[in-house]
Amino acid sequence: MKDKFLVFVFIFSSHLAIGQMQEYSYKRPVEGVTDVWHSLVLPPAMFDNLNPELSDLRIYGITAQNDTIEAPYILRLHEDELSRQQVDFNLINTTRNARGHYFTFEVPSENTVNQLKLNFKEQNFDWRVTLEGSHDQKEWFTVVDKARMVSIKNNETDYAFTQLRFPQVKYLYLRVLVHNSKPQPTLLSATVTEEQLKKGYYNTYSVEKMEVENKHKQTIAQIELAAPVPVSQLNIAVDDTIDFYRPVAIQYLRDSTEVPNGWRHNYETIANGVLTSMEPNEFRFQNVVAKRLRVIVDNYDNQPLSVSSFDVQGPVFDLVARFTEPADYWLVYGNEYARKPQYDIVNFADKIPESATALSLGNEELIAKDKEATTRPLFENKWWLWTIMGIVILVLGYFSVQMLKTK
């Protein structure tokens, strides 16, 4: 009797484990679990089968006793992290000579700086600017030599590029020289900043297909990737060596709807900006899962630009998971209705080791579903129904006749 009970428990727990995993459509074996904490990079190919909120990721383990356990995890997104700290300064001198106009700043800070942004009263200018640094205002060292600053303002354009970026420096004095400018520059304000960038980890995706056409004073580029993947950055390479400034919109194909004469593609704008010769054409936006992108450049009355290539990038996602028991672990996913799991470890993220041994994932497998029992109709052939109805009518008729005879 005891053996039969153990067999029953084993079969029941097996079905329970399988049942939990059957709520999802796909699984991958998790290989190499040896410690408590491990990291697990999500392959880009997975994202086509995840729900948009990434809430359907689960790590299940099947123990030697056939128990099902769940490994808690934290989902991490490895994007660039940019921090800026403004540094106090004083404008102590405004002068000019044959070389141009000078603006001298005192920067009494212990911090290094690597960015200076200037705001001028004038509009529609194209100036060359040199930045120098000094500790005593006697000996000056060149930090940036003859960088270009531009302002364009008209009915179609409102653009200003008046920012200097340079390697980190620490001088008590900074001096800006605007070379032989016309009109005379009037400095309204300035910002001195220390900018620190913690580089993230990105995947670069090859463009499978690219089509560029020029029509209605626009350049429209269609970009197709091999599969839907997370995308958050697009770099555009332009071959033209002339100066240019063109509004640009970046869109991704959200979905498609079948209509009587074919398909209607529904694009959603994820970034608006400016395609310009003044600075790198690197566009960052909120991460989306996309296979097709569309770039629209407004040329106005100008000749179309020669767009040569697109560099598509997306951040690396990984899981940091805690494994407390030996088991055969699987990463399961593919459930559009799954809710985001609630794990305690999110409240103790500071206790998670910074470096966790990376695990590997096996190939994707479909999770087999139990066939639902189908209830067959009692009468698959309509003649059965007519026959029984005829019998019922005959029986009712017989008893009706008998009742009349009795009366």
Residue pairs with C-beta under 8 A, 6 or more apart in sequence:
10 66
13 65
13 66
13 67
13 68
14 66
16 68
17 60
17 62
17 66
17 67
17 68
18 370
20 60
20 68
21 27
21 60
21 330
21 332
21 367
22 367
22 368
22 369
22 370
23 335
23 338
24 56
24 58
24 332
24 333
24 334
24 335
24 338
24 367
25 49
25 333
25 334
25 335
25 366
25 367
26 46
26 49
26 332
26 333
26 334
26 364
26 365
26 366
26 367
27 330
27 331
27 332
27 333
27 364
27 365
27 367
28 46
28 330
28 331
28 361
28 362
28 363
28 364
28 365
29 328
29 329
29 330
29 331
29 361
29 362
30 40
30 59
30 329
30 330
30 331
30 359
30 361
30 362
31 359
31 360
31 361
31 362
32 38
32 357
32 359
32 360
33 323
33 326
33 329
33 359
34 357
35 323
35 356
35 357
36 322
36 323
36 324
37 320
37 321
37 322
37 323
37 352
37 353
37 356
37 357
38 320
38 321
38 323
38 356
38 357
38 358
38 359
39 318
39 319
39 320
39 321
39 356
39 357
39 358
39 359
40 59
40 73
40 318
40 319
40 320
40 321
40 331
40 358
40 359
40 361
41 316
41 317
41 318
41 358
41 361
42 57
42 316
42 317
42 318
42 319
43 361
44 203
44 205
44 227
44 229
44 230
44 314
45 227
45 229
45 364
46 333
46 364
47 228
47 229
47 230
47 289
48 227
48 228
48 289
49 333
49 334
49 364
50 56
50 57
50 289
50 333
50 334
51 335
51 336
51 337
51 338
52 289
53 340
54 75
54 317
55 338
55 339
55 340
55 341
56 333
56 334
56 335
56 336
56 338
57 73
57 75
57 319
57 331
57 332
57 333
58 70
58 331
58 332
58 333
58 338
58 341
59 70
59 71
59 73
59 319
59 321
59 329
59 330
59 331
59 332
60 68
60 69
60 70
60 71
60 329
60 330
60 332
61 68
61 69
61 70
61 71
61 323
61 325
61 327
61 328
61 329
61 330
62 68
62 327
62 328
62 330
63 69
63 325
63 326
63 327
64 326
64 327
69 324
69 325
69 327
71 321
71 322
71 323
71 324
71 329
72 321
72 322
72 341
72 343
72 344
72 345
73 319
73 320
73 321
73 322
73 343
73 345
74 319
74 320
74 321
74 343
74 345
74 346
74 349
74 352
75 317
75 318
75 319
76 317
76 318
76 319
76 320
77 287
77 315
77 317
78 200
78 201
78 202
78 315
78 316
78 317
78 318
79 200
79 232
79 287
79 315
80 197
80 198
80 199
80 200
81 197
81 198
81 200
82 195
82 196
82 197
82 198
83 195
83 196
83 198
84 115
84 193
84 194
84 195
84 196
85 111
85 193
85 194
85 196
86 191
86 192
86 193
87 107
87 109
87 111
87 113
87 192
87 193
87 194
88 107
88 108
88 109
88 192
89 105
89 106
89 107
89 108
89 109
89 174
89 190
89 192
90 105
90 106
90 108
91 103
91 104
91 105
91 187
91 190
92 104
92 105
92 106
93 102
93 103
93 104
94 101
94 102
94 103
94 104
94 187
95 101
95 102
95 104
96 102
96 184
99 177
99 179
99 180
100 177
100 178
100 179
100 180
100 181
101 177
101 178
101 181
101 184
101 185
102 175
102 176
102 177
102 178
103 118
103 175
103 176
103 178
103 187
103 190
104 137
104 173
104 174
104 175
104 176
105 173
105 174
105 175
105 176
105 190
105 192
106 172
106 173
107 113
107 171
107 172
107 173
107 174
107 192
108 172
111 170
111 194
112 168
112 169
112 170
112 194
113 168
113 169
113 170
113 174
113 192
113 193
113 194
114 165
114 166
114 167
114 168
114 169
114 193
114 194
114 195
115 163
115 164
115 165
115 166
115 191
115 192
115 193
115 194
115 195
116 131
116 163
116 164
116 166
116 174
116 176
116 190
116 191
116 192
116 193
117 162
117 163
117 164
117 190
117 191
117 193
118 129
118 149
118 162
118 163
118 164
118 176
118 187
118 189
118 190
119 162
119 187
119 188
119 189
119 190
120 151
120 162
120 185
120 186
120 187
120 188
121 185
121 186
121 187
121 188
122 151
122 183
122 185
122 186
123 151
123 153
124 151
124 152
124 153
124 154
125 149
125 150
125 151
125 181
125 183
125 185
126 148
126 149
126 150
127 148
127 149
127 150
127 178
127 179
127 181
127 185
128 146
128 147
128 148
128 149
128 178
128 179
129 144
129 146
129 147
129 148
129 149
129 164
129 176
129 177
129 178
129 179
130 142
130 144
130 145
130 146
130 147
130 176
130 177
130 179
131 142
131 143
131 144
131 147
131 164
131 166
131 174
131 175
131 176
131 177
132 140
132 141
132 142
132 143
132 174
132 175
132 177
133 140
133 141
133 143
133 169
133 171
133 173
133 174
133 175
134 140
134 141
134 171
134 172
134 173
134 175
135 171
135 172
135 173
136 172
136 173
137 173
140 175
141 171
143 166
143 169
143 174
144 164
144 166
146 179
147 164
148 161
148 278
149 161
149 162
149 178
150 159
150 160
150 161
150 162
150 278
151 159
151 160
151 161
151 162
152 158
152 159
152 160
152 245
153 159
153 160
156 300
157 245
159 245
159 274
159 276
161 276
161 278
161 279
165 195
168 194
174 192
178 185
200 315
200 316
201 315
201 316
202 233
202 313
202 314
202 315
202 316
203 229
203 313
203 314
203 315
203 316
204 311
204 312
204 313
205 225
205 226
205 229
205 231
205 312
205 313
205 314
206 225
206 226
207 223
207 224
207 225
207 309
207 310
207 312
208 224
208 225
208 226
209 222
209 223
209 224
210 221
210 222
210 223
210 224
210 309
210 310
211 221
211 222
212 219
212 220
212 221
212 222
212 307
213 219
213 220
214 220
214 299
214 304
217 298
217 299
217 300
217 301
218 296
218 297
218 298
218 299
219 295
219 296
219 297
219 299
219 304
219 305
219 307
220 294
220 295
220 296
220 297
221 294
221 295
221 297
221 307
221 310
222 292
222 293
222 294
223 292
223 293
223 294
223 295
223 310
223 312
224 291
224 292
225 231
225 290
225 291
225 292
225 293
225 312
226 291
227 291
228 289
228 290
228 291
229 289
229 290
229 291
229 314
230 287
230 288
230 289
230 314
230 315
230 317
231 252
231 287
231 288
231 289
231 290
231 293
231 312
231 313
231 314
232 284
232 285
232 286
232 287
232 288
232 313
232 314
232 315
233 282
233 283
233 284
233 285
233 312
233 313
233 314
234 250
234 271
234 282
234 283
234 285
234 293
234 295
234 310
234 311
234 312
234 313
235 280
235 281
235 282
235 283
235 310
235 311
235 313
236 248
236 275
236 281
236 283
236 295
236 307
236 310
236 311
237 281
237 307
237 308
237 309
237 310
237 311
238 244
238 275
238 277
238 281
238 305
238 306
238 307
238 308
239 306
239 307
239 308
240 277
240 305
240 306
242 277
243 277
243 278
244 275
244 276
244 277
244 302
244 305
245 274
245 275
245 276
245 277
245 278
246 274
246 275
246 276
246 297
246 298
246 299
246 300
246 302
246 305
247 272
247 273
247 274
247 275
247 297
247 298
248 272
248 273
248 274
248 275
248 283
248 295
248 296
248 297
248 298
249 269
249 271
249 272
249 295
249 296
250 269
250 270
250 271
250 272
250 273
250 283
250 285
250 293
250 294
250 295
251 267
251 268
251 269
251 270
251 293
251 294
251 295
251 296
252 267
252 268
252 270
252 288
252 290
252 292
252 293
252 294
253 265
253 266
253 267
253 290
253 291
253 292
253 293
253 294
254 266
254 267
254 268
255 266
256 263
256 264
256 265
256 266
257 263
257 264
257 266
258 264
265 292
267 294
270 285
270 286
270 288
271 283
271 284
271 285
273 283
275 281
275 297
275 305
287 314
287 315
293 310
293 312
295 307
295 310
297 304
297 305
297 307
299 305
320 352
320 356
322 345
323 329
331 361
332 367
334 367
345 352
379 385
